[in-house]
Amino acid sequence: MIALLNTLLITTAVARKPAAKTPDPIEITRAYFTAMDAKDIEAADKLFDKTSSLYESGGVQGSWTQYSEHHLGPELEAIKNFQTSLGEPEPMQSKDGTLAVVAWPIEYHIVLEDDREIDSIGTVTFVLNQVDDTYRIRHLHWSSRPKPKHDAGGHGH
């Protein structure tokens, strides 16, 4: 009888153990911007699915590996400071939670090594798929344009 009670107690304890929480897709996409601001490609690399694809302003950039090695990496080397301001994310998830889309309106300010500055606005759209106990970025589309200049009276040109 005691053995049966112990078995029931152990089974109940295991059954009540909370499941590991799958990270929120917004947390994963925010981590991407944090990595970009820190110019940390290794941190960003951990967020991507092996079969990822990237588009930038409508152009196909290839996989994350191709993009980070041949495009983003050299760009980051020419940047002294990269700072992103995030708007409110627009998340969507499939009913079963295996697929998520997050669109982020952004503004960013870049200071290049030669002290030129770039101010832009845009939207970054992420498609994420659930891999084991987390999400990975499967697709990213970064679309931006120069931030409108305003005169002293606050009117655009």
Order of alpha helices (4+ residues) and beta strands (2+ residues): alpha-alpha-alpha-beta-beta-alpha-alpha-beta-beta-beta-beta-beta
